[in-house]
Amino acid sequence: MTLLPQVPGFTVRPALLEDAASWARYACLPEVKEHTSSTAMTVDDVKAEIQRTLAGEPNTPIRFVLVSPASELVIATVGFHTISAVSGTAEIAYDVAPSHWGLGIATAACRAAARWGFEAKAWHRIQATTVLPNVRSQRVLERCGFKREGLVRNFRLVRGQPTDYWMYSVIPGEVQRGPHD
Ligand SMILES: CC(C)(COP(=O)(O)OP(=O)(O)OC[C@H]1O[C@@H](n2cnc3c(N)ncnc32)[C@H](O)[C@@H]1OP(=O)(O)O)[C@@H](O)C(=O)NCCC(=O)NCCS
């Protein structure tokens, strides 16, 4: 069993409350939130997000941080919310510090986390949703083997505005292998 997702070049582990400041350093930037429903403004908002992952219930969200061994800073996160232990399904989410965009980190993290979800959690479906303009994220998903299923209308509030999303999913056996798999 794969105990943690493996992303070459990073230490990957579950987020701790102590990671809040390091994650907030980029998670609260406008360009990171632009294409998401995130409302995080402060370190405390990010801490609350991490706190929700610590509840220990079957459907509790999961968040992994990718820490640079050199700087000990959180460079990216990947995790799951909207988990249904009964159905064996979850929704993946990820972000990367803008200073590290375009290096393949989201692709590697998404791929590793999806494989972990199927191997360690035995899920049957991992879904992903993106707002229509988030083409960068859509390309990440497609590189990882996710398939676009369709448009879900008014799916989430994005800063108060009901917003349409593309729905993607991947099922066991479909995750695209990466160069290190
Ligand atoms: C969307 C987001 C996660 C993408 O992160 P990223 O690490 O820059 O993504 P990647 O580097 O894996 O892919 C982006 C580009 O890098 C390129 N790339 C460079 N080296 C690569 C490698 N070794 N492997 C894969 N792609 C690589 C890809 O070709 C890709 O280019 P393309 O989109 O033109 O095809 C990031 O922009 C982000 O955090 N956005 C804000 C939060 C967000 O939108 N989250 C997702 C919500 S659905």
The ligand as a Gaussian input file, in Angstrom:
#p B3LYP/6-31G(d) Opt

LIG

0 1
 C       -3.529000      25.404000     -11.855000
 C       -2.192000      25.200000     -11.127000
 C       -2.400000      24.254000      -9.963000
 C       -1.198000      24.614000     -12.134000
 O        0.016000      24.368000     -11.419000
 P        1.411000      24.118000     -12.174000
 O        2.332000      23.452000     -11.223000
 O        1.850000      25.378000     -12.813000
 O        0.965000      23.076000     -13.300000
 P        1.982000      22.233000     -14.186000
 O        3.333000      22.868000     -14.145000
 O        1.870000      20.811000     -13.793000
 O        1.372000      22.407000     -15.600000
 C        1.415000      23.715000     -16.158000
 C        2.348000      23.791000     -17.337000
 O        3.662000      23.383000     -17.010000
 C        4.207000      22.627000     -18.114000
 N        5.226000      21.709000     -17.609000
 C        6.504000      22.053000     -17.452000
 N        7.204000      20.999000     -17.013000
 C        6.340000      19.965000     -16.859000
 C        6.489000      18.625000     -16.431000
 N        7.676000      18.128000     -16.054000
 N        5.380000      17.838000     -16.353000
 C        4.189000      18.324000     -16.695000
 N        4.005000      19.597000     -17.145000
 C        5.065000      20.416000     -17.225000
 C        3.039000      21.933000     -18.690000
 O        3.248000      21.653000     -20.046000
 C        1.934000      22.892000     -18.445000
 O        1.780000      23.701000     -19.557000
 P        0.362000      23.780000     -20.262000
 O       -0.649000      24.098000     -19.175000
 O        0.563000      24.900000     -21.210000
 O        0.097000      22.458000     -20.878000
 C       -1.617000      26.532000     -10.600000
 O       -1.618000      27.458000     -11.649000
 C       -2.370000      27.089000      -9.411000
 O       -2.030000      26.838000      -8.248000
 N       -3.451000      27.890000      -9.695000
 C       -4.253000      28.453000      -8.636000
 C       -5.060000      27.424000      -7.858000
 C       -5.910000      26.584000      -8.794000
 O       -6.417000      27.046000      -9.803000
 N       -6.082000      25.305000      -8.415000
 C       -6.864000      24.369000      -9.162000
 C       -8.318000      24.589000      -8.892000
 S       -9.317000      23.536000      -9.915000

